[in-house]
Amino acid sequence: MIETLRSLVSDSPFPSLHVMVIHFPIACLFLAPFFDIGCIVFRNRVWLDRAAIALYVIGTIGAGAAYLTGQRAAAALQGLSPTAESALADHENLAVLTLVALSVVSLVRLAVSWLGRNDRRINVGIFRLLAIPVALAGLAMLALTADRGGTLVYTHGVGVTPGIVETLER
């Protein structure tokens, strides 16, 4: 069974795990602020708060995994043009800043949830209200980082296997 899993990963049409890992945390982190807004609107539904914090934490951990797999993928790249190398460095720098920002957001949200863990109704305090714009700023950074990653693939062709692309176009 382990050999089967290893062959799925190594013989995959995806050039790296980064491609497979990155999309899940993006989805989690984009949903989380909507749950936060739901906490303010529907204050008697405590499960919204628990779901929001779960999305933040899972998304941030996934973003960390995406960063690590991206580092591994970048180390395997060879023969990049100077423009592509510059774009890769920009993407990597933004990824670090985004990961730090999302970690701060997750920690703030964890603190807010922890303080209200015994409440039967969601309290709307200053930290909960501040968490939403900070989360949105983190998401803007995430969107910019994702855009730079997309530029690497679609403009510079980084990580694209020519044979796979030709097969998919048929």
N, C-alpha and C positions, 0 to 999 in steps of 0.2 A: 504494500500500500504506500509506503514511504517513497519507493521508487516511482510509483505512478504520480504522486504529488510532485516529486522532483522533476519528472519529465514534463509535467504540465507547465511548470514554471520555466524550466530551461529551454524547452522546445516551443515555447509560446510565441505567437506572432508579435507579442509586445516586446519591445527591446529591453524593457526594464520593469521592475516591480513598481517603480514610481508611477507609471501610467495607470496601473490598476489601483494603487493606494490613494491617489490624490482626490478622486471625485467624491468619495464617501464623506470625508471631513468637510469638504466644501458644502455639501448638501446639509449636513448637520448644523454647521455654523450659520448658514443662511436661514434656517428654520428657527433657530433659538430666539432671536429678537422678537419674532412674531408671537412666540409663547410668552415672552416677557410682557409684551403689550397686552396679551390676553390676561396676564396676572393683574394688570391694572384695571382692566375693564370688568373682568369676572373675578372679583376678589374672594368669592366663596368657593372657588374651585382650586384647592391647594395642589391638586395633581398637575396643574399647569406650571406651577413653580418647580415641582420635582422634574417634570419633563424638560423644562428649560435648562435647568442645571445639568441634567444628564446630557442634553444635546451639546451644551458648552464644553463639558468635560470630555465627552467622547470625541467631539470634533477637534478639540485642542490636542488630545492624545494622538488622534489620527493625523493631525497636521504635523506633529512631531515625527510620526512614522513616515509621512510624506517627505519631510525635510531629509531624514536619514536616507531614505531610498533615493532621493534626488541627489544627495551627495555621492552615493555609490554609482548612480548612473552617470553623473558628471565626470567622475574619476575614470570611467571606462571610455569616455569619448576621446577620439583622436582626430587630428587633421582638421580642426575647426578653423574657419576663416577668422581674421581679427575682429570683424564685425560680429560674428556669431559668438566669439569668446567674450566680447564686451557685453553682449546681450545676456549671455549665461551668467556672467559676474553680477550684472544688474538684477537678474532674476533671483540669484542666490542671496544677495544682500537684502532685497525686499522680503524674501522668505524668512530670513532671520528676524527682521524687524516685525513682520507679521506674526510670527510665532511668539515673540516676546509680548506683543500687544494682546494677542488672544489668551496668553497665559495669565496676564494681569486681569483681563475681563473675567476669565473663569474663576480666578481666585476671589475677585470682588463678589461675583455671583454666589460662589460657595459660602462666603462669609454672610451674605444677605440671607441665603437659605438656612444656614446654620442658626443664625440669630432668631429666625422665625419658625424653627422646626416644630415647636409645640403649639403654634397658633392654629386655630380652626378657620381663621380668615386671614387672607394675605394682607399684611400691613404695607402700605405704600409710604416708604420713607425716602429720605434724600439719596441714600445709596442705591436703592432700587431705581429711582428716577435717573440717577447719574449713570447707572449701568447701561441703560438703553442707548444714549448717544455714544458712549464709549464703545459699546459693542458695534454700533453702526460704523464708527470710525475704523474699528478693526476689520469689519467686513469690506469697507472701501479699500483698505490695504490688501486684503485677501483677493479682491477682484483685480486690483492692479497687478499683484503677483501672478495671478492666473493668466491675466492678459499677456504678461511678459513671457510666461511659459508657453502660451499659445503662439506667440510670435516666434519663439525658438523653433517650434515644430513647423508651423505653416509658412513662415517667411524664410527661415534659415535651413529648414529640413533636418534639424537636429533630432536624432532618435528615430528617424524614418528609415525603414529597410526598403530599398528600392524594389526588390522582388515581391514583397508583400503588397506594396502600393499598386504595382502593375496588376497583380492577381485580383485585387479588390476592385480595380477599375473595369475589369472585363465583365 
